[in-house]
Amino acid sequence: MFGLYITHPQVQIDPAVPVPNWGLSALGRARADACVTRPWVRELSRIVSSGERKAIETAEILASATGEDVEIQLEMHENDRSATGFLAPSDFEAAADWFFAHPEESYRGWERAVDAQARIVRAVDKILAAHDIRQPIAFVGHGGVGTLLKCHLAGQPIARNQDQAGGGGNLFCFSLADRRISCDWTAMEIWQESLS
């Protein structure tokens, strides 16, 4: 059976609000809403979310199709970038490039990529250790730590070229039996797993 790592779609950017408190934008909410009718969503037995608002909002929309409660796993938060506060988009992209290129170093006080990777892997491993591999599960979180998890599952070094495109609202799929990635980043509203 499959596991999914889903990144929240587009957010309402507000420099006056701490990034973990940003919610989905109208576009992000519409994209998540578009997934509710997808067969794979209705098959999910568990939805586990980061504690950040944008991830919770995404998870709650998906959960509305399953009848399941959203589980919050606080260790699934995005890499801690609070040391720099809000960065303009072009500055953020440059910082993200540096973050992935220097995984054992801290960008101006950010959580190091190796530490964020260890944290997200630990959180997912803990959940899956007690999960029935016959039941599909989704983890809803963030692009940075999602990429770090993907690198780990693929046995690849940390690298930005493993990152999602398009600014969010993507997923990758992996087998629960052996944790091998079976599908690379794909827009959440167009992905379809064969459930047979």
C-alpha positions in Angstrom: 0.0 0.0 0.0 1.0 3.6 -0.5 2.2 6.4 1.7 2.1 10.0 0.5 4.0 13.1 1.5 2.0 16.2 0.5 3.1 19.7 0.6 0.6 22.5 1.4 -0.3 24.5 -1.7 0.0 28.3 -2.0 -0.2 30.5 1.1 -1.3 34.0 2.0 2.0 35.7 2.4 2.0 38.4 5.2 5.4 39.7 6.3 3.8 40.9 9.6 2.7 37.4 10.5 5.2 34.6 11.6 5.6 32.1 8.7 4.3 29.1 10.7 1.0 31.1 11.2 0.4 31.7 7.5 -2.8 30.2 6.1 -3.7 29.0 2.6 -4.4 31.6 0.0 -7.6 31.4 -2.1 -5.7 29.6 -4.8 -4.1 27.2 -2.3 -7.5 26.4 -0.8 -9.1 25.9 -4.2 -6.3 23.4 -5.1 -6.8 21.4 -1.9 -10.5 21.5 -2.5 -10.0 20.0 -6.0 -8.4 16.9 -4.4 -11.4 16.0 -2.2 -13.1 14.1 -5.0 -10.0 12.2 -6.0 -10.3 8.4 -5.2 -7.0 8.3 -3.4 -8.1 10.8 -0.9 -11.1 8.8 0.1 -8.9 5.7 0.6 -6.7 7.4 3.2 -6.9 5.7 6.6 -4.8 8.4 8.3 -3.8 12.0 7.7 -0.9 13.3 9.8 0.0 17.0 9.6 2.7 19.4 10.7 1.5 21.8 13.4 1.8 24.8 11.1 -1.4 26.5 10.1 -1.0 26.0 6.3 -0.4 22.3 6.6 -3.3 21.8 9.1 -5.7 23.7 6.8 -4.6 21.4 3.9 -4.9 18.3 6.0 -8.4 19.3 7.2 -9.6 19.8 3.7 -8.4 16.3 2.7 -9.8 14.8 5.9 -13.3 16.2 5.1 -13.4 13.4 2.4 -12.3 10.6 4.7 -14.1 11.1 8.0 -10.8 10.7 9.8 -9.4 13.2 12.3 -6.2 15.0 11.4 -3.3 13.9 13.6 -0.8 16.6 14.5 2.9 15.7 14.6 4.9 18.7 15.8 8.2 17.4 14.7 7.1 17.6 11.1 7.4 21.4 11.0 9.3 23.1 8.2 13.0 23.8 8.6 13.3 26.5 11.3 14.1 29.8 9.5 13.0 32.1 12.3 16.5 33.5 12.7 16.1 35.6 9.5 12.4 36.3 9.7 10.6 37.0 6.5 12.7 37.1 3.3 11.5 38.6 0.0 10.9 35.8 -2.5 14.2 36.3 -4.5 16.2 36.4 -1.2 14.4 33.3 0.1 15.2 31.3 -3.1 18.9 32.3 -2.8 18.8 31.2 0.9 17.1 27.9 0.1 19.8 27.2 -2.6 22.4 27.8 0.1 20.6 25.7 2.7 20.5 22.6 0.3 24.0 23.2 -1.0 25.6 23.3 2.6 23.5 20.8 4.5 25.9 20.6 7.5 26.1 24.4 8.0 23.5 26.9 9.2 22.3 29.7 6.9 22.3 32.9 9.2 21.0 30.9 12.1 18.6 28.6 10.2 18.2 25.0 11.3 20.8 22.9 9.4 19.5 20.7 6.6 21.0 17.6 8.2 19.2 18.3 11.5 15.9 19.1 9.7 16.3 15.8 7.8 17.0 13.8 10.9 13.9 15.3 12.5 11.5 14.6 9.7 12.8 11.1 9.2 12.5 10.4 12.9 8.9 11.7 12.9 7.8 9.7 9.9 9.6 6.5 11.1 7.9 6.8 14.5 4.4 7.1 12.9 5.0 4.3 10.4 6.4 1.9 13.1 2.9 1.7 14.6 1.0 1.9 11.3 -0.7 -1.0 9.4 1.1 -1.1 6.1 -2.1 -2.3 4.4 -3.7 1.1 5.0 -2.8 4.2 3.0 -1.5 7.2 4.9 -0.7 10.8 4.1 1.8 13.1 5.7 0.9 16.8 5.1 3.8 19.2 5.5 6.3 21.5 3.8 8.5 21.6 0.7 11.9 21.9 2.5 11.5 19.0 4.9 9.6 17.0 2.4 12.5 17.3 0.0 14.8 16.2 2.8 12.6 13.2 3.5 12.5 12.3 -0.2 16.3 12.4 -0.4 16.5 10.1 2.5 14.0 7.6 1.1 15.7 7.7 -2.3 19.1 7.1 -0.7 20.3 10.4 -2.4 22.4 13.2 -0.9 20.6 16.3 0.1 20.2 18.5 -3.0 17.9 21.2 -4.2 17.4 19.4 -7.5 15.2 17.0 -5.5 12.9 19.8 -4.5 9.3 20.3 -5.8 8.5 22.7 -8.6 5.8 25.3 -8.6 5.8 26.5 -5.0 3.7 23.8 -3.2 0.7 21.6 -3.5 2.7 18.6 -4.7 3.1 15.1 -3.5 5.4 12.1 -3.8 4.4 8.5 -3.2 6.2 5.7 -1.5 5.5 2.0 -0.8 4.8 1.3 2.9 6.2 -2.2 2.6 9.7 -1.1 1.6 9.6 2.7 1.7 10.7 3.0 -1.9 9.6 6.1 -3.8 7.1 5.1 -6.6 6.3 8.5 -7.9 8.3 11.8 -7.9 6.7 15.2 -7.1 3.4 15.5 -8.8 0.7 18.2 -8.5 -1.7 17.0 -5.8 -4.9 17.5 -7.8 -3.8 15.5 -10.8 -2.1 12.5 -9.1 -3.9 9.2 -9.2 -2.7 6.0 -7.6 -3.9 2.7 -8.9 -5.8 1.3 -5.9 -6.3 -2.2 -7.4 
